[in-house]
Amino acid sequence: MSPLQYLTEEWRAEAERRLKSELTPERMNHITSSMSNVYLDCPGGGSKHLLFRFDAGALTELALGTGEPPEAEFLITGAYDVFAQISRAELGAQKALMTGKLKLKGNMIKALKLAAIADRLNKVLAGIPAVY
């Protein structure tokens, strides 16, 4: 597979395909939650958002867009470069949150309980050949 440009519709479609095939509801602990990542300072300027929505552990929505992010249980904001490091498995999401590289809106205690699930999700995304 040729590398895909990170945060394009092609990358999003591949991410959705892989997440649905590799992360079973059991591996996702049958979670029902949503997370909207807001990527600041994207190449070419501006920001983008990526919404993940899970119902009973199944990915039901993975939406990429610009402008105001959709409503979600968790809103995570950070620089494009920080999210790129997480997607390449060079930086852990928990460490990025704890060191202030990412900002979280939502229940921090619940977010920490879901950290292992977020790591599983990020591991799948790290497997997508991408150009950042």
Helices and strands as residue ranges (DSSP letters): E 4-5, H 9-22, E 33-40, E 48-55, E 58-65, E 74-79, H 80-87, H 93-98, E 102-105, H 108-113, H 115-126, E 130-131
